[in-house]
Amino acid sequence: MKATRHREQGRMVLAKYGDTVRIHYKGRLEDGSVFESSFNDGPLKFTIGDGHVIKGLEEAVIGMKPGEAKTIRVSQMKAHGSYNEDLIVSVDRSEFSSDLKLTTGQKLDICQDDGSAIIATVIDISEAEVTLDMNHPLAGKDLTFDIKLIEIMNPLRRKLL
């Protein structure tokens, strides 16, 4: 049986929680500008429910069948959350390497205590401090996605029509 057909006893398989899937997607802002797309780089692979993609995108894939395409709108709360002013922080300039050339708008990878990294945007620089915005760049934004389910990769874990 070919993985892309996803049929069992003549019924079409639907994506469900726990399935590993591959999708193509194009993400757009409210003004229509594209912020990210998989169509040039290859499909995105993820397991529904693992939290590796935004919640709204995971939820949209549930119940889709391979080959199905749709456009969805994801609210900021099911995307990257609301913009949080508390995530604007000032850091002593001495915390940065003296040879690091900082510029306003620059993106920095900041290592967290747990070893994970987040992207911070430099929003102000003075001799004494650097002000960073630790919000995700898409925080506070509702997003639109064109998605197409390419494949459900684990055929033994299926929900049938």
CORFEN-V192407 format. One record per backbone hydrogen bond with DSSP energy under -0.5 kcal/mol. CO is the residue of the C=O (numbers start at 0). NH is the residue of the N-H. Records with the same first field share a line. If there is no record, write none. Layout:
# CORFEN-V192407
CO->NH + NH
This chain:
# CORFEN-V192407
1->4 + 5
5->12
7->10
10->7
11->160
12->65
13->158
14->62
15->18
18->20 + 47
19->152 + 153
20->45
21->149 + 150
22->43
23->147
24->37 + 38
25->145
26->34 + 35
27->143
28->31
32->28
35->26
37->41
43->22
45->20 + 47
46->49
47->17
53->56 + 57
54->58
55->59
56->60
57->60 + 61
60->63
63->14
64->67
67->148
69->146
71->144
72->74
73->142
74->77
75->78 + 80
77->55
80->139
82->84
83->86
84->87
86->88 + 133
88->131
90->129
91->94
92->95
96->99
98->100
99->101
102->105
105->121
107->109 + 119
108->110
109->117
111->114
115->111
117->109 + 119
119->107
120->132
121->104
123->130
127->92
128->125
129->90 + 131
130->122 + 123
131->88 + 133
132->120
135->138
137->140
142->73
143->27
144->71 + 146
145->25
146->69
147->23 + 149
148->66
150->21 + 152
152->154
153->156
155->157
158->13
